[in-house]
Amino acid sequence: MRKSFQQFAANVSLAGLLLTTAGCDLQNDVDVVMPAYTPELVVECYLEAGQVPRLTVVESGAYLPSTVGGTDQPTITLPTATTPTLGLGINGITIQVPVDVTVNLTLPSGQVMPMRFAPGIDPVTRRVFTHIGTSPLALQPGQRFALDVRDTRDHHITGTAGVPTFVPIDSVRYGFNGRSGEDRQANFITRWTDAGATADYYRLLLTTTREPNDSEGDYLVSDQLFNGQSYMAPTTYRFMPGDTMTATLYHLEADYYNFQQSVMGAISGNGNPFSQPARIRSTVQGGLGVFAVLVADRRTLILR
């Protein structure tokens, strides 16, 4: 998201940097007036076999809060005829959920599935969604889906996503470091075999039962160095005896791989004054966000 203030100038102190570089007791305050920001639609939609499709659409906003000293009490701003968005605010940051959006998903057969506005939270993944389809999806490798999202204010997002081939996990295993007591920890190794005829991209996600919705490892892998060969992804020694580990291997399209890379780059650079700005590489056109088909294999192992 772009940085923006609404009628606000930020005071940026350069004292620390000046003292570090020049060794002088100097301070200079600079008023930085950020340009006005025009909101865009932001979508997030992942299709999975056997699941009713769900989509989240919000409006992009200011990177920094529009007010200073926000409260931790949530606020709700109801839609109006001129501003058809539901505002959800906390700590000076407001998320705008448009209520005038029409969403259609085109299936490989050409049939159009409308996705109705029905906000909710997935009980398993805890993902918030705003729109939901009408029936579960059947997926076949090579099929393509198309997404069309538009509101009444001339915002229009389109995108396509293909179904990757299924790549199974060959094996998962672990090994302890030979220590005892609280110092006894294990690493975890996931192995799979790459297809040799194509350029392939993967995401490996590791989770434990201790923190089922938090990642214990999130790796993006390209097959440039192991095309057509087996690949092993080891971790450091950091898991405890009794942990139940789950490895989830996603086979990705190139666009989704590039999106995930840009997200990791943006997270890494966020708040780092020496880092280059990182722009999210959306997989959709006409706005921001991601539209992808998730194809994955999972293996679970208890570290005994």
N, C-alpha and C positions, 0 to 999 in steps of 0.2 A: 504494500500500500504506500501511497505517497504521503510525505509529511505535510501537515497543513494545520493552520490555526484559523479560526473564524474570528475576525476583528481582534487579533491578539498578537503581541510581539513578545518573543522569548528573550530573556537576558541570559547570555552565554558568557560565563566567566572563563577567561583564558589564563588566569593567574598560575594555576598549576603547571600548565604547559610552558609558560614563560620562565618560571623559576627553574624548570628542569632543563630547558635548552639554553638559557642565557645566564642562569645563576644570579639574576637580579631580583630585587624585591619590587616587582612591578605588577600592576593589575590593570586590565583594560576590559571594560564591559562593552559588548557589541549587541545592539538591537537587531535581531534577525526577523524580518517580516516575511512570513511564508505566503506564497501565492494562494489564491482561492482554489479549492479542489472541487471537481465535478464528480459526483458519485457515479459508479458503474454497478451493473449487476454482477454478482459473484455466485457461481454455482459449484456444487460438489455432488457428483452422482457416480456411484459404483454399482455395476450390475453383477449379480452372482447367480449361478445356476440354482434353480429351485426356490429362489427368493422373489417376493414381490418387489419390484423396483421402487426405490425411494430417492428423493432428491432434496437438497437443501439450497435455498436461494436467499441471499441477503443483498444489501447494498454496501459497497465499499465506503469507507469513511476516512477520517483523519487518523494518521498514525499516532499522533499525540492527542491527549484529551482536549476537548474544546473548552473545558472549564478547569480551573485550578482548585485543588482541595475538594475533590468529589467525595460523596458520602458512600459508605459501604451498604447503605440501604438501597435495594433495587427500586427503580422507577419505571413506570410504564406510560408511554405516550400513545394514545389511541389514534387510529387513522382518521383522516378527514377527506373531504371531497378534493381538496387541493394537494394534500400530502397523503397519498394512499399507502402509508407504511406504518407498521407497528414498532414503536421505539422501546427497546429494552436497555435501560441504563444502569451502570454501577461504577463507582469510583471515577466519575467524570467521563467514562467511555460509554457511548450509546451504539447499540447494534440496531440497524434499521431492517425490519423484515417487511418486504413489500407484499401487499395483499391483493394487488391487481395483476398478478402474473399468471399467464397461461402456459402450461407445460405439455408437450406432446413427445412421446417416444415412438420412433418408427422402427418396427421389427424387421428382421431380415426378409420376411415374406412380403413386406410393403404395407402390412397392416399398421395402423396408427393406434397406439394405446395412450389415451389421455391420462394425465397424472393430476389428481385433484388436490386442492389445498386442504391439508389435514395435519397440522403440526403435531409432532409427538417426539418421543425419545425411545430409541431401540433398547429394550431391556437387557440385551446381551452386550452389544458394543458400546452402549451409552451415547451413541451418535444422535444428535438432534436432526430431525428432518422436517421439511415444510410441506412436501408433496409426496403422494404415494400412488402407485399404479393400481391396476385392477386384478392382476393374476400373476402367479409365479412364472419365471422365465425358464425355457429350455434352451441350452446353449450347445452349439457345435463349433469346433475349431474352424476358423476362417470366416465365420459369419460376421456381418457388420450391422451395427445399430446406429441410428441417427437421433440426435436430440435437438429440440426446438423450444426455446424459452423466450417469451416476450411479455412486456408489460404494456400499459396504456400510454406510456410516455416515450415511445419510440426507442426503447432499449430492446435489443434483439440479439440473443446468443444462439449460435448453432455449433454443432460438433458431431463427430463420428468416432466410433470405437469398435475395434475388432476383437474377436475372441481368440486369445493365444492358445497354442497347443498345451496340453497337460504335460508337465515335466515332474516326474516323481522324485521323491527323496530316496536315495539308495540306502542310506543308513544314518543313524545317530548314535553316538557313543560318548562316554565321559571317562575321565581319569582323575584320581585324587593326587594331591601334591606330596603325599608321604608324611605330612605333619599330623599332629594330634590336637585334641581339644578344639578350642575356638579357631585355631590356625589351620585346621583341616578343611581345605576347600578343593573344589573340582573345576575343571574346565569342561567345555562342551563342544563337540565336533559334529558338524552336519556335512554329509557328502551327497552329491548328485552328479549325474552325467549329462553333459551338454550335447545338443544336436550339432553335427558338424557342417551341415549344408547352409546354415543361415546365421546371421548376426542375432545374438540372443542377449536378453537383459533380465536380471533377476533382482528380487528383493527378498532378503531373509530376515524374518522377524522372530525373535526369541522372547518368550514370556514364561513366568513362573506362577504357581498357584498362590504364592505370597502376594504378588501384585499382578493379578490377571489382566488388568487393563492398562498396565504400564510396561513399556518395552524394557527388556533386559539386554537387548541388542537389536540394532536395526542397521542392516547392511545393504548397500546397492552394489551389484556386481555385473560387470560386462564380461562377455566371453572372449574378449580380444586375445587374452593370454592363454586360454585353455579350450579353444574352439574344438568341439568334437571329443573332448576328453572329460575324465572325471575331475571334480573339483572338491576340495575339502575346505571348510570354513571353520577354523578353530577360534575359541575365545580365550581370554586370560583365566587364571584360576581365581574365581570370585563367587562360585556357587556353593551352597551349604549342603551337608548330608541331609537327606530327606526332602530336598527340593524336588518338585515335579516340574520338569522342563517341557515346553512345547515349542517345536520348530515349525514355522510356517514358511514355505517357499512359494513365492509368487513368480510366475513367468510373465514378463511385462512386454508391452509394445514400446517402441522407441520413444514415442511422445510422452508416455506416462513415466518412463525412466528419466527423461530429461526434466519433467515436472518435479519428480521427487528429488532429483539432484539440486534443482534450483531452490526447493523448499529447505533442504538441509543447508545450502549455502546461505540463505537468508537468515536462518536460525543462528548459524555460526557467526555471521557478521553483525547480528543485531546487538546494538549497544557497544560495539567495538569501534572506537574513533579512528583506528588505523586500517580498518577493513574497507574494501571497495563496496559500494552499494550493490545489492543483489536483487535482481528483478525476477519475480516468479514467471516461469515459462508455462503459460496456460496451454491446455490441450483443446481449448474452445476458441471460437472466433466471435467478435462483437462484445466481449466482456472479459471477465477474469474467471479462472477456476479450472476444474478438472472433470472429465467424463471418461470413464475407463471401465473395462470388464475385468473382474478379478477371477483368476484361475489359480488355484493353490493346492498344494499337498501339505499334510500335517503329520508330524510324528511326535509322540509324547513318551517321556522316559522319566522314571523315578531314580534319583541319585541315591543309591544305598551304600 
